[in-house]
């Protein structure tokens, strides 16, 4: 089960607000999008998009999470290009270190 190595360690994400008011996230390097009704749901949608795009097994999804590399000081100032960094739980890291 080495599929997690296909996941990039960092992914470029562009967030913006659509004309209808929804929050949109784009992974410009992969030409895919996702949306959410509010900013607080958007990170979960971004992770779901990454896992779907890279066909990540569910058991790995529970232990891998992408988070913003540098948390924004203005959470509602969403029109920024951000980098999301892969975070792997220590349990998974130990299992694959052997």
C-alpha positions in Angstrom: 0.0 0.0 0.0 2.5 2.6 -1.2 0.0 4.9 -2.8 0.5 7.6 -0.2 3.9 8.3 -1.7 2.1 9.5 -4.8 0.6 12.3 -2.8 2.7 15.5 -3.2 4.2 16.9 0.0 2.9 20.4 -1.0 0.0 21.4 -3.2 -0.7 24.9 -4.5 -4.3 26.1 -3.7 -6.0 29.2 -4.8 -9.1 30.2 -2.8 -11.7 32.7 -3.9 -15.4 33.6 -3.7 -17.6 32.7 -6.6 -20.2 35.1 -8.1 -23.0 33.2 -6.3 -21.2 33.6 -2.9 -19.8 30.1 -2.6 -16.2 29.6 -1.6 -14.1 28.0 -4.3 -10.7 26.3 -4.1 -8.7 25.5 -7.1 -5.6 23.3 -7.4 -4.1 25.2 -10.4 -1.4 22.6 -11.1 -4.1 19.9 -11.6 -6.9 22.0 -13.0 -9.5 20.8 -10.5 -11.9 22.7 -8.3 -14.1 22.3 -5.2 -16.6 24.5 -3.4 -18.1 25.0 0.0 -21.0 27.1 1.4 -18.7 28.6 4.0 -15.0 29.2 4.6 -14.9 26.7 7.5 -15.9 23.8 5.3 -13.5 24.6 2.5 -10.4 22.9 4.0 -12.3 19.7 4.4 -13.4 20.0 0.8 -9.8 20.6 -0.3 -8.7 17.5 1.4 -11.5 15.5 -0.1 -10.6 16.9 -3.6 -7.0 15.9 -3.1 -7.8 12.4 -1.9 -10.3 11.9 -4.8 -8.0 13.2 -7.4 -5.1 11.0 -6.3 -7.3 8.0 -5.6 -6.2 7.7 -2.0 -7.5 4.7 -0.1 -9.9 5.4 2.8 -7.6 3.9 5.4 -4.8 6.3 4.4 -7.2 9.3 4.3 -7.8 8.8 8.0 -4.1 9.3 8.7 -3.1 12.0 6.2 -4.3 15.6 6.2 -3.3 18.6 4.2 -3.1 21.8 6.2 -2.2 25.4 5.3 1.6 25.8 5.4 1.2 29.2 7.0 -2.1 29.9 8.7 -3.7 33.1 7.4 -3.9 36.0 9.8 -7.2 37.0 8.1 -9.3 33.9 7.7 -11.9 35.7 5.6 -9.4 37.2 3.3 -9.6 34.2 1.0 -8.3 35.5 -2.3 -4.8 34.2 -1.8 -2.6 31.6 -3.3 -1.7 29.2 -0.5 0.3 26.1 -0.1 -1.2 23.1 1.7 1.4 20.8 3.3 0.9 17.1 3.8 0.8 16.0 7.4 1.1 12.3 8.1 0.2 10.8 11.5 3.1 9.3 13.5 1.4 5.9 13.4 1.4 5.8 9.6 5.0 7.2 9.4 6.2 4.4 11.7 4.4 1.7 9.7 6.2 2.7 6.5 9.6 3.5 8.1 10.3 -0.2 8.4 
